[in-house]
Amino acid sequence: MELDRSGRVLAALSVAPALAVAGWLLAGLPLLLLGRFAPLPTLLLGVPAAALLCWAGTRQAGKVVEATVWQVAGVVAVAAASAVFNGFMHSEQLIVRRDPATYAQYAAWIAGHGALPISVQPEAFGGADPWLLFEGVGFYDVDGGVAPQFMPGAPMMFALGHWLGVPFAVPAVLGGLAVLTVAGVVARLAGARWAVLAALTFVVSMPILYTSRTTFSEIPSLILLFGGLALAHDALGRPGWGRGLLAGLVFGLAVLVRVDGLRDVLPVLAFAGLLIAMRRSRPAGSARPYGALGLPLAAGLVAGAGLGMLAAYLLARPYLSYLSGSVRPLLFICGGVLLLTLAGTAAAPMLSRIRLPRWAPAVGAGLVVLLMAALYVRPWLQTVTRDPVTPEDQRTFAMIESIQRANGMPVDGRLLYFENSLHWVIWYVGLPVVVLATIAAAVLVRRLLRDGTPFDWLLPLAVIGWTTVTTLLRPEITPDHPWAARRLVPIVIPGLILLAAYALSRLCTRRWWVTAAAVLVVLVPPAVTSIGTAFTPVERGEAAAVAAMCAKLPPDASVLVVERVTGDRFTQLVRGMCDRPAAEVKRAGAETAPEAEVRRLIERVRAAGRVPVVLAAAPGQVAPYGPATHVIALVTRQDERSLVDAPNGTWGLGIDVWMAVAR
């Protein structure tokens, strides 16, 4: 009885985060599309929606986990410790240098204004002018304003922190909820005995620490994807339209958080097709009961992913254009998977008569091992390069060269270092976890090809295998660390930990010393890698510095940013957090804007009845327009930028902003 009760608690706790996130997104997206994403309506709709989905997804879940009170308490303790520790060590990335600050500015804008696109108020500068730039890094020019980069799912969650007065707390809370989600999937598939160890290994991994401290989209995506795995597992045990629909919906909403979610959920579509085919290929009354899960799973997936793509089209179309080189092939792959799924479903009765050759299970297991071995030796066989063609390529090229110089390496901006991707994983979870996960995947592939069991592993193995391989082959990210480690967060790291836990559940006996040895082998390597950065928060002081700068801007200021770096970092920040109209002045190829054009724009601002203010990075850049005032003099820490080794520290960071109120 105690095992049943504790197991039900763990089962409910591990799916509640995904269901709550799904409810919040379902309520928030229509309000954002209507320009009504404000605290009262969003809370009035979002909280009941989250509660309703949690109730629907956890009631009568059946016996899906056997756990003791202490195992449940251990998982909860690890999740709480993760949330508290990362909340205490939170980052304050508000100045737009990389993606977290873009997400933070996105969240701050919709929390304060409730609508997109972002209004740029050209009338505050005397009207539109060819020398004024309202767009910037992470923000695209659209009719009526600028559109922020990225999908709206994560910013809608981060906005809650702004409304509650704790803008830096939400990532850490989501990180704690991710622990519950991952531990719940481990408990279902490997046993609750290994859930606490898996949770500990997960939380001490550097990429998880890194993405749980600031406004990244990877942790919310992880919650939805692993929450979907847990819900699908539970639905297989007690099939029904409601459970299948919820599982598919949670999976599909991952697209609303990250465009890459479309790739991650492709195996779910194929799995739903398989379930439908299984139902069609068996005589009435003889089909496995979970065959009825296929249609609702597919319907929920299409609904959730459809909402994500609708939001992308309406709110993030420039971002899709920017990613067109990746998105178009992905859409073709999605179409191909859909066609194959439909064809396979239609031909199910005929395909069901085909029997795999007797050697197929062994070959399948061998291919898993060979694939991982090939990824391991890839650095000795391949050097991944890319010649800069597009402006985005050129920026990446220049950034890699600057990082190479900072690290004292030979300079070649064409190098992408993607061939090291499996070695990145080994840095962050340790070689034992990778080896154990490979063994588990090989064993599971062999068993599934031999007799179709354990069937509840088919979907998790497909999602983990597909995303891990595609991510490691083409990470498609600037390859400095810990930055590039974020690619491993939604599926790769938790997936390998899950597989390693399954291997331990089959290899380890009940003897305490065996368990203790397993704990050391699995837990120590990622902890050792993380120790150099775990206790050093980065970019602290930005919130206070920004607040001080905003307080020094005249209430009726129109801000002209005349220098490149300051324009990239502060144009949207001034607009969104200081609530002052801001624009960058074109530089015509120089580091600062031409003085004659700046003076002309100053007069246009005055004619509009506002106070012209000039911002730049150095006093000499604003001095021609008025007395220079040092409004930001920030000295803090930033992430290390390591290319060939795991990061083991942080770098210094200084940011200066000077202001002149034009005479």
C-alpha positions as CSV (number, residue, x, y, z in Angstrom):
1,M,0.0,0.0,0.0
2,E,2.8,2.4,0.9
3,L,4.6,1.6,-2.4
4,D,1.4,2.3,-4.3
5,R,0.7,5.6,-2.6
6,S,4.3,6.8,-2.9
7,G,4.5,5.7,-6.5
8,R,1.3,7.6,-7.3
9,V,2.8,10.7,-5.7
10,L,6.0,10.5,-7.7
11,A,4.0,9.7,-10.9
12,A,1.9,12.8,-10.4
13,L,4.7,15.1,-9.4
14,S,6.7,14.2,-12.5
15,V,4.0,15.0,-15.0
16,A,2.6,18.0,-13.3
17,P,5.3,20.4,-14.4
18,A,4.7,19.6,-18.1
19,L,1.0,19.9,-17.7
20,A,1.2,23.2,-15.9
21,V,3.5,24.6,-18.5
22,A,1.2,23.4,-21.2
23,G,-1.8,25.0,-19.5
24,W,0.0,28.3,-19.1
25,L,1.1,28.4,-22.8
26,L,-2.4,27.5,-24.0
27,A,-3.9,30.3,-22.1
28,G,-1.1,32.8,-22.8
29,L,-0.7,32.4,-26.5
30,P,-4.2,33.7,-27.6
31,L,-3.9,36.6,-25.2
32,L,-0.5,37.5,-26.7
33,L,-1.8,37.2,-30.2
34,L,-4.7,39.5,-29.3
35,G,-2.4,42.0,-27.6
36,R,-3.9,41.3,-24.1
37,F,-1.0,39.4,-22.4
38,A,-1.5,41.3,-19.1
39,P,-1.2,40.0,-15.5
40,L,-4.9,39.8,-14.7
41,P,-6.3,38.0,-17.7
42,T,-3.3,35.7,-18.1
43,L,-3.4,34.7,-14.5
44,L,-7.2,34.3,-14.5
45,L,-6.9,32.0,-17.6
46,G,-3.5,30.5,-17.1
47,V,-3.7,29.2,-13.6
48,P,-7.1,27.4,-14.0
49,A,-5.9,26.0,-17.4
50,A,-2.7,24.7,-15.7
51,A,-4.7,23.3,-12.8
52,L,-7.2,21.6,-15.1
53,L,-4.5,19.9,-17.2
54,C,-2.7,18.8,-14.0
55,W,-6.0,17.3,-12.7
56,A,-6.8,15.6,-16.0
57,G,-3.3,14.2,-16.5
58,T,-2.8,12.8,-12.9
59,R,-6.2,11.5,-12.0
60,Q,-6.6,7.7,-12.1
61,A,-3.1,7.4,-13.5
62,G,-3.0,3.8,-12.4
63,K,0.0,2.0,-10.9
64,V,2.9,3.2,-13.1
65,V,5.6,3.6,-10.5
66,E,6.6,1.6,-7.5
67,A,8.5,3.9,-5.0
68,T,9.2,4.2,-1.4
69,V,8.6,7.3,0.7
70,W,12.3,7.8,0.9
71,Q,12.8,7.6,-2.8
72,V,10.1,10.2,-3.4
73,A,11.5,12.4,-0.7
74,G,15.0,12.1,-2.2
75,V,13.8,13.2,-5.6
76,V,11.9,16.1,-4.2
77,A,14.8,17.1,-2.1
78,V,17.2,17.1,-5.1
79,A,14.6,19.2,-7.1
80,A,14.2,21.7,-4.3
81,A,18.0,21.9,-3.7
82,S,18.5,22.6,-7.5
83,A,15.9,25.4,-7.5
84,V,17.3,27.0,-4.4
85,F,21.0,26.7,-5.4
86,N,20.5,28.0,-8.9
87,G,18.2,30.7,-7.7
88,F,20.9,31.9,-5.4
89,M,23.5,31.7,-8.2
90,H,21.3,33.2,-10.8
91,S,22.6,35.2,-13.7
92,E,21.4,38.7,-14.6
93,Q,21.8,38.7,-18.3
94,L,19.9,41.8,-19.4
95,I,22.4,43.6,-21.6
96,V,22.0,42.1,-25.0
97,R,25.2,40.2,-25.8
98,R,23.8,36.7,-26.4
99,D,20.5,34.8,-26.4
100,P,19.6,34.9,-22.7
101,A,19.4,38.7,-22.7
102,T,17.3,38.6,-25.9
103,Y,14.9,36.3,-24.1
104,A,15.0,38.6,-21.0
105,Q,14.2,41.6,-23.1
106,Y,11.4,39.7,-24.9
107,A,9.9,38.7,-21.6
108,A,10.2,42.2,-20.1
109,W,8.5,43.7,-23.1
110,I,5.5,41.4,-23.2
111,A,5.2,41.5,-19.4
112,G,5.0,45.3,-19.5
113,H,3.1,45.8,-22.8
114,G,1.3,42.6,-23.5
115,A,1.6,42.8,-27.3
116,L,3.8,42.3,-30.3
117,P,5.4,43.7,-32.4
118,I,7.5,46.0,-30.2
119,S,6.5,49.7,-30.7
120,V,9.5,51.9,-31.7
121,Q,7.7,55.3,-31.7
122,P,9.3,56.9,-34.7
123,E,7.3,60.1,-34.0
124,A,9.5,60.6,-30.9
125,F,12.4,61.2,-33.4
126,G,10.4,63.5,-35.7
127,G,9.2,60.6,-37.8
128,A,11.0,57.8,-39.7
129,D,14.4,58.7,-41.1
130,P,16.8,56.7,-43.3
131,W,19.6,57.2,-40.7
132,L,17.6,55.7,-37.9
133,L,17.8,52.0,-37.1
134,F,15.2,50.5,-34.8
135,E,16.1,46.9,-35.2
136,G,19.2,45.3,-33.6
137,V,20.8,42.1,-32.4
138,G,18.0,39.7,-31.7
139,F,15.3,42.1,-32.9
140,Y,14.0,42.3,-36.5
141,D,12.4,45.1,-38.4
142,V,8.8,44.5,-39.2
143,D,5.8,46.6,-40.2
144,G,4.7,48.6,-37.2
145,G,7.8,48.0,-35.1
146,V,10.4,45.3,-34.4
147,A,9.9,41.6,-33.7
148,P,12.0,39.8,-31.2
149,Q,14.0,36.7,-32.2
150,F,12.9,33.3,-31.0
151,M,9.6,31.6,-30.2
152,P,7.2,33.1,-27.6
153,G,6.8,30.0,-25.4
154,A,9.7,30.6,-23.0
155,P,9.3,34.4,-22.7
156,M,5.6,33.8,-21.8
157,M,6.9,31.8,-18.8
158,F,9.6,34.2,-17.9
159,A,7.1,37.1,-17.9
160,L,5.5,35.6,-14.8
161,G,8.6,36.4,-12.9
162,H,8.3,40.1,-13.9
163,W,4.7,40.2,-12.7
164,L,5.6,38.6,-9.3
165,G,8.7,40.8,-8.8
166,V,11.2,38.0,-9.1
167,P,12.4,38.2,-12.7
168,F,15.5,36.0,-12.1
169,A,13.7,33.3,-10.1
170,V,11.7,31.6,-12.9
171,P,14.7,29.8,-14.7
172,A,15.8,28.2,-11.4
173,V,12.2,27.1,-10.6
174,L,11.9,25.6,-14.0
175,G,15.2,23.8,-13.5
176,G,13.9,22.3,-10.3
177,L,10.7,21.1,-12.1
178,A,12.9,19.6,-14.8
179,V,14.5,17.4,-12.1
180,L,11.1,16.0,-11.1
181,T,10.2,15.3,-14.7
182,V,13.5,13.5,-15.6
183,A,13.4,11.5,-12.3
184,G,9.8,10.5,-13.0
185,V,10.7,9.1,-16.4
186,V,13.7,7.2,-14.9
187,A,11.4,5.8,-12.2
188,R,9.0,4.6,-14.8
189,L,11.5,2.9,-17.1
190,A,14.5,2.0,-14.9
191,G,12.9,1.8,-11.4
192,A,12.6,4.3,-8.6
193,R,15.7,2.9,-7.0
194,W,17.7,4.8,-9.6
195,A,15.6,8.0,-9.7
196,V,17.5,9.8,-7.0
197,L,20.9,9.0,-8.5
198,A,19.7,10.0,-12.0
199,A,18.4,13.3,-10.5
200,L,21.7,14.0,-8.8
201,T,23.7,13.3,-11.9
202,F,21.4,15.5,-13.9
203,V,21.5,18.5,-11.6
204,V,25.3,18.5,-11.2
205,S,25.9,18.4,-15.0
206,M,27.3,21.8,-16.0
207,P,24.9,22.4,-18.9
208,I,21.9,21.9,-16.6
209,L,23.4,24.3,-14.0
210,Y,24.1,26.7,-16.8
211,T,20.6,26.8,-18.4
212,S,18.8,26.7,-15.0
213,R,20.3,30.1,-14.0
214,T,19.2,32.4,-16.7
215,T,16.6,32.8,-19.5
216,F,17.3,30.0,-21.9
217,S,14.5,28.0,-23.7
218,E,16.2,24.6,-23.3
219,I,14.9,23.8,-19.8
220,P,11.2,24.6,-20.6
221,S,11.6,22.4,-23.8
222,L,13.1,19.6,-21.7
223,I,10.1,19.7,-19.3
224,L,7.6,19.4,-22.2
225,L,9.5,16.6,-24.0
226,F,10.2,14.4,-21.0
227,G,6.8,15.2,-19.6
228,G,5.4,14.0,-22.9
229,L,7.4,10.8,-22.5
230,A,6.0,10.2,-19.0
231,L,2.5,10.9,-20.1
232,A,2.8,8.6,-23.1
233,H,4.2,5.9,-20.9
234,D,1.2,6.2,-18.5
235,A,-1.2,6.3,-21.4
236,L,0.2,3.0,-22.7
237,G,-0.7,1.4,-19.4
238,R,-4.3,2.8,-19.4
239,P,-5.1,3.8,-23.0
240,G,-7.8,6.4,-23.6
241,W,-8.5,9.4,-25.8
242,G,-7.9,11.9,-23.0
243,R,-4.5,10.5,-21.9
244,G,-3.3,10.2,-25.5
245,L,-4.5,13.6,-26.4
246,L,-2.7,15.2,-23.4
247,A,0.6,13.4,-24.2
248,G,0.5,14.5,-27.8
249,L,-0.4,18.0,-26.9
250,V,2.5,18.3,-24.4
251,F,4.9,17.0,-27.0
252,G,3.6,19.3,-29.7
253,L,3.8,22.5,-27.5
254,A,7.6,22.0,-27.4
255,V,7.5,23.6,-30.9
256,L,6.0,26.8,-29.2
257,V,9.2,26.9,-27.1
258,R,11.9,26.1,-29.6
259,V,11.7,25.6,-33.4
260,D,14.0,22.7,-32.9
261,G,11.1,21.0,-31.1
262,L,9.7,20.2,-34.5
263,R,12.6,17.8,-35.1
264,D,12.5,16.4,-31.6
265,V,8.9,15.3,-31.8
266,L,9.1,13.6,-35.2
267,P,9.5,10.2,-33.6
268,V,6.3,10.8,-31.8
269,L,4.4,11.2,-35.1
270,A,6.0,7.9,-36.4
271,F,5.1,6.2,-33.1
272,A,1.5,7.3,-33.3
273,G,1.4,6.0,-36.8
274,L,2.8,2.7,-35.6
275,L,0.1,2.4,-33.0
276,I,-2.6,3.1,-35.6
277,A,-1.1,0.5,-37.9
278,M,-1.0,-2.1,-35.1
279,R,-4.7,-1.5,-34.5
280,R,-5.5,-1.9,-38.2
281,S,-3.3,-5.0,-38.7
282,R,-4.9,-7.2,-36.0
283,P,-8.3,-8.8,-36.1
284,A,-11.0,-7.2,-34.0
285,G,-10.6,-8.0,-30.3
286,S,-7.0,-9.2,-30.7
287,A,-5.2,-5.8,-30.9
288,R,-3.0,-4.8,-28.1
289,P,-4.9,-2.4,-25.9
290,Y,-2.5,0.5,-26.5
291,G,-3.3,0.4,-30.2
292,A,-6.2,2.8,-29.4
293,L,-3.7,5.4,-28.3
294,G,-2.5,6.2,-31.8
295,L,-5.2,8.6,-33.0
296,P,-5.4,10.8,-29.9
297,L,-1.6,10.9,-29.6
298,A,-1.4,12.1,-33.2
299,A,-4.3,14.5,-32.8
300,G,-2.7,16.1,-29.7
301,L,0.7,16.3,-31.4
302,V,-0.7,18.0,-34.5
303,A,-2.7,20.5,-32.3
304,G,0.3,21.4,-30.2
305,A,2.8,21.7,-33.0
306,G,0.2,23.5,-35.1
307,L,-0.1,26.2,-32.4
308,G,3.7,26.5,-32.3
309,M,3.9,26.9,-36.1
310,L,1.0,29.4,-36.0
311,A,2.9,31.5,-33.4
312,A,6.1,31.2,-35.4
313,Y,4.3,32.5,-38.5
314,L,2.5,35.4,-36.8
315,L,5.1,36.5,-34.2
316,A,8.5,35.2,-35.4
317,R,8.4,35.2,-39.2
318,P,11.7,37.1,-39.5
319,Y,13.3,34.5,-37.2
320,L,12.0,31.7,-39.5
321,S,13.5,33.5,-42.5
322,Y,16.8,33.8,-40.6
323,L,16.7,30.1,-40.0
324,S,15.4,29.2,-43.4
325,G,18.5,27.2,-44.3
326,S,17.7,24.8,-41.4
327,V,13.9,25.2,-41.2
328,R,13.1,24.4,-44.9
329,P,15.0,21.0,-44.8
330,L,13.4,20.2,-41.5
331,L,9.9,20.9,-42.9
332,F,10.7,18.6,-45.9
333,I,11.8,15.9,-43.4
334,C,8.6,16.4,-41.5
335,G,6.6,16.0,-44.7
336,G,8.5,12.9,-45.6
337,V,7.9,11.4,-42.2
338,L,4.2,12.2,-42.4
339,L,3.9,10.6,-45.8
340,L,5.8,7.5,-44.7
341,T,3.7,7.3,-41.6
342,L,0.5,7.5,-43.7
343,A,1.7,5.0,-46.2
344,G,2.8,2.6,-43.5
345,T,-0.5,2.9,-41.7
346,A,-2.4,2.2,-45.0
347,A,-0.3,-0.8,-45.7
348,A,-0.3,-2.1,-42.1
349,P,-2.2,-5.4,-42.9
350,M,0.4,-6.3,-45.5
351,L,3.4,-5.1,-43.6
352,S,2.3,-7.1,-40.5
353,R,3.0,-10.3,-42.4
354,I,6.7,-9.4,-42.9
355,R,9.1,-11.0,-40.5
356,L,12.5,-9.6,-39.7
357,P,15.5,-11.9,-40.5
358,R,16.9,-13.7,-37.5
359,W,20.1,-11.7,-37.7
360,A,18.4,-8.3,-37.5
361,P,18.4,-7.9,-33.7
362,A,22.1,-8.5,-33.4
363,V,22.9,-6.2,-36.3
364,G,20.7,-3.5,-34.9
365,A,22.5,-3.7,-31.5
366,G,25.9,-3.7,-33.3
367,L,25.0,-0.6,-35.3
368,V,24.2,1.3,-32.1
369,V,27.7,0.5,-30.8
370,L,29.4,1.3,-34.1
371,L,27.5,4.6,-34.4
372,M,28.7,5.7,-30.9
373,A,32.2,4.5,-31.7
374,A,32.2,6.5,-35.0
375,L,31.1,9.7,-33.2
376,Y,33.9,9.1,-30.6
377,V,36.7,8.8,-33.2
378,R,35.2,11.5,-35.5
379,P,37.8,14.2,-34.4
380,W,40.6,12.0,-35.8
381,L,38.8,11.5,-39.1
382,Q,37.0,14.8,-39.8
383,T,37.5,18.5,-39.4
384,V,34.2,20.3,-39.8
385,T,34.6,23.7,-41.4
386,R,32.3,26.3,-43.0
387,D,33.4,29.2,-45.3
388,P,31.6,32.4,-44.4
389,V,29.0,33.3,-47.1
390,T,26.0,34.9,-45.4
391,P,26.3,37.8,-42.9
392,E,25.4,35.4,-40.1
393,D,28.3,33.1,-41.2
394,Q,30.7,36.1,-41.2
395,R,29.7,37.1,-37.7
396,T,30.3,33.5,-36.5
397,F,33.6,33.4,-38.4
398,A,34.7,36.7,-36.6
399,M,33.6,35.4,-33.2
400,I,35.4,32.1,-33.5
401,E,38.6,34.0,-34.5
402,S,38.3,36.3,-31.5
403,I,37.8,33.3,-29.2
404,Q,40.8,31.5,-30.7
405,R,43.0,34.6,-30.1
406,A,41.7,34.9,-26.5
407,N,42.6,31.2,-26.0
408,G,46.1,31.5,-27.6
409,M,45.1,29.1,-30.4
410,P,45.9,29.1,-34.2
411,V,43.4,31.5,-35.8
412,D,41.0,29.9,-38.4
413,G,37.4,31.1,-38.2
414,R,36.2,28.4,-40.6
415,L,36.6,25.7,-37.8
416,L,33.3,24.7,-36.2
417,Y,34.6,22.0,-33.9
418,F,31.4,20.0,-34.4
419,E,33.5,16.8,-34.8
420,N,34.1,17.0,-31.0
421,S,30.4,16.8,-30.1
422,L,30.4,13.4,-28.4
423,H,33.4,14.5,-26.5
424,W,31.4,17.5,-25.3
425,V,28.9,15.0,-23.9
426,I,31.7,13.1,-22.2
427,W,32.9,16.3,-20.5
428,Y,29.5,16.9,-19.0
429,V,28.2,13.5,-18.0
430,G,31.3,11.4,-17.9
431,L,32.6,8.5,-20.0
432,P,30.8,5.9,-17.7
433,V,27.4,7.3,-18.4
434,V,28.0,7.4,-22.1
435,V,29.3,3.7,-22.1
436,L,26.4,2.6,-19.9
437,A,23.9,4.4,-22.1
438,T,25.4,2.8,-25.2
439,I,25.1,-0.7,-23.7
440,A,21.5,0.0,-22.7
441,A,20.5,1.3,-26.1
442,A,22.1,-1.7,-27.8
443,V,20.3,-4.1,-25.5
444,L,17.0,-2.4,-25.9
445,V,17.3,-2.2,-29.8
446,R,18.1,-5.9,-29.8
447,R,15.1,-6.8,-27.7
448,L,12.7,-4.6,-29.5
449,L,13.8,-6.0,-32.9
450,R,13.6,-9.6,-31.5
451,D,10.2,-9.6,-29.9
452,G,8.9,-6.1,-29.6
453,T,9.6,-5.8,-25.8
454,P,9.8,-3.8,-23.7
455,F,7.3,-1.9,-25.8
456,D,7.2,1.0,-23.4
457,W,10.8,1.8,-24.3
458,L,10.2,2.2,-28.0
459,L,9.1,5.8,-27.9
460,P,11.7,7.0,-25.4
461,L,14.5,5.2,-27.3
462,A,13.3,6.7,-30.6
463,V,13.2,10.2,-29.3
464,I,16.5,10.0,-27.5
465,G,18.3,8.2,-30.3
466,W,17.0,10.4,-33.1
467,T,17.7,13.7,-31.3
468,T,21.0,12.7,-29.9
469,V,22.4,11.6,-33.3
470,T,21.1,14.6,-35.2
471,T,22.3,17.0,-32.5
472,L,25.7,15.5,-32.4
473,L,26.1,15.3,-36.1
474,R,25.2,19.0,-36.6
475,P,25.0,21.0,-33.3
476,E,24.6,24.2,-35.4
477,I,25.8,26.6,-32.7
478,T,28.8,28.8,-32.0
479,P,31.1,26.2,-30.5
480,D,32.5,27.9,-27.4
481,H,31.7,26.4,-24.1
482,P,29.7,26.4,-21.9
483,W,27.6,28.2,-24.6
484,A,27.5,25.3,-27.0
485,A,26.5,22.9,-24.1
486,R,23.0,24.2,-24.2
487,R,22.3,22.1,-27.3
488,L,22.7,19.0,-25.2
489,V,20.1,20.0,-22.6
490,P,16.6,19.2,-23.9
491,I,17.2,15.5,-24.9
492,V,20.9,14.4,-25.0
493,I,22.0,14.7,-21.4
494,P,18.8,13.6,-19.7
495,G,18.3,10.9,-22.3
496,L,21.8,9.4,-21.8
497,I,21.3,9.6,-18.0
498,L,18.0,7.7,-18.4
499,L,19.6,5.0,-20.5
500,A,22.6,4.7,-18.0
501,A,20.1,4.3,-15.2
502,Y,18.4,1.5,-17.0
503,A,21.8,-0.2,-17.6
504,L,22.6,0.1,-13.9
505,S,19.2,-1.4,-13.0
506,R,20.1,-4.5,-15.0
507,L,23.8,-4.8,-14.0
508,C,23.8,-3.9,-10.3
509,T,22.8,-6.3,-7.5
510,R,21.1,-5.2,-4.3
511,R,24.4,-5.2,-2.4
512,W,25.1,-1.8,-0.9
513,W,28.7,-1.7,-2.1
514,V,27.7,-2.3,-5.7
515,T,25.2,0.5,-5.5
516,A,27.8,2.8,-3.8
517,A,30.3,2.0,-6.6
518,A,27.7,2.8,-9.2
519,V,27.0,6.1,-7.5
520,L,30.6,7.1,-7.5
521,V,31.2,6.0,-11.1
522,V,28.2,7.9,-12.4
523,L,28.1,11.0,-10.2
524,V,31.7,12.0,-9.7
525,P,32.8,12.8,-13.4
526,P,30.1,15.4,-14.1
527,A,30.6,16.9,-10.6
528,V,34.3,17.3,-11.2
529,T,33.7,19.0,-14.5
530,S,31.2,21.4,-13.0
531,I,33.1,22.4,-9.9
532,G,35.1,25.1,-11.6
533,T,32.0,27.2,-12.6
534,A,29.2,25.9,-10.3
535,F,29.8,28.5,-7.5
536,T,30.5,31.5,-9.7
537,P,27.4,33.5,-10.9
538,V,27.9,35.4,-14.1
539,E,26.8,38.9,-15.2
540,R,25.8,39.9,-11.7
541,G,25.1,43.6,-11.2
542,E,23.5,44.2,-14.6
543,A,20.0,44.7,-13.0
544,A,21.3,47.5,-10.7
545,A,23.4,49.1,-13.4
546,V,20.4,49.1,-15.8
547,A,18.1,50.6,-13.1
548,A,20.6,53.3,-12.4
549,M,21.0,54.2,-16.0
550,C,17.3,54.4,-16.5
551,A,16.9,56.7,-13.6
552,K,19.4,59.1,-15.2
553,L,17.5,59.4,-18.5
554,P,15.1,62.3,-18.6
555,P,11.5,61.2,-18.5
556,D,10.8,62.7,-22.0
557,A,14.1,61.6,-23.5
558,S,14.5,60.2,-27.1
559,V,17.7,58.2,-27.1
560,L,20.1,58.1,-30.0
561,V,22.8,55.4,-29.8
562,V,25.8,56.5,-31.9
563,E,28.3,53.6,-31.4
564,R,28.1,50.0,-32.6
565,V,28.6,48.0,-29.4
566,T,26.3,50.1,-27.3
567,G,23.7,50.1,-30.1
568,D,23.7,46.3,-30.2
569,R,23.5,45.9,-26.4
570,F,21.2,48.8,-25.3
571,T,18.8,49.9,-28.0
572,Q,16.0,47.4,-27.0
573,L,17.0,47.6,-23.3
574,V,16.4,51.3,-23.2
575,R,13.1,50.9,-25.2
576,G,11.8,48.0,-23.1
577,M,13.2,48.5,-19.6
578,C,13.7,52.2,-19.4
579,D,10.5,52.9,-21.3
580,R,12.2,55.6,-23.5
581,P,12.1,55.6,-27.3
582,A,15.5,54.5,-28.6
583,A,17.1,54.1,-32.0
584,E,20.6,53.5,-33.3
585,V,22.1,56.0,-35.8
586,K,23.6,54.3,-38.8
587,R,27.4,54.4,-38.9
588,A,28.2,54.3,-42.6
589,G,30.9,51.7,-42.0
590,A,32.5,53.6,-39.1
591,E,32.6,52.7,-35.4
592,T,30.4,55.8,-34.6
593,A,27.7,57.7,-36.5
594,P,28.6,60.8,-38.5
595,E,28.4,63.8,-36.3
596,A,26.5,65.9,-38.9
597,E,23.7,63.3,-39.1
598,V,23.6,63.0,-35.3
599,R,23.2,66.7,-35.0
600,R,20.5,66.7,-37.6
601,L,18.6,64.0,-35.8
602,I,19.0,65.9,-32.5
603,E,17.2,68.8,-34.0
604,R,14.4,66.5,-35.3
605,V,14.0,65.2,-31.7
606,R,13.8,68.8,-30.3
607,A,11.2,69.7,-33.0
608,A,9.1,66.7,-31.8
609,G,9.1,68.3,-28.3
610,R,11.4,65.8,-26.6
611,V,14.8,65.8,-25.0
612,P,17.6,64.4,-27.2
613,V,20.0,62.0,-25.4
614,V,23.1,60.4,-26.9
615,L,24.6,57.1,-25.7
616,A,27.9,55.5,-26.6
617,A,30.7,53.4,-25.1
618,A,33.3,56.2,-24.5
619,P,33.2,59.8,-23.3
620,G,34.8,61.1,-26.5
621,Q,32.0,59.6,-28.5
622,V,29.2,61.7,-26.8
623,A,31.2,64.8,-25.8
624,P,30.5,66.6,-29.1
625,Y,26.8,66.7,-28.2
626,G,27.0,67.7,-24.5
627,P,28.7,67.0,-21.1
628,A,29.6,63.3,-20.8
629,T,28.1,61.4,-17.9
630,H,29.2,57.9,-17.0
631,V,25.9,56.1,-16.6
632,I,27.1,52.5,-16.5
633,A,30.5,51.4,-15.2
634,L,30.0,47.7,-14.7
635,V,32.7,45.2,-13.8
636,T,31.5,41.6,-13.5
637,R,32.2,38.0,-14.6
638,Q,31.1,36.3,-17.9
639,D,31.1,32.8,-19.2
640,E,34.4,31.3,-20.3
641,R,34.7,30.7,-24.0
642,S,36.5,27.4,-24.4
643,L,36.7,25.6,-27.7
644,V,38.6,22.3,-27.1
645,D,38.3,21.7,-23.3
646,A,35.5,21.8,-20.8
647,P,35.2,25.3,-19.2
648,N,36.7,25.5,-15.7
649,G,36.3,29.1,-14.8
650,T,34.9,32.5,-15.8
651,W,36.3,35.6,-17.6
652,G,36.1,39.2,-16.5
653,L,33.7,41.5,-18.2
654,G,33.6,45.3,-18.2
655,I,30.7,47.4,-19.7
656,D,30.8,51.2,-20.0
657,V,28.0,53.5,-21.2
658,W,28.3,57.3,-21.4
659,M,25.5,59.7,-21.9
660,A,25.1,63.2,-23.1
661,V,22.0,65.3,-22.9
662,A,22.3,67.2,-26.1
663,R,22.9,71.0,-25.7
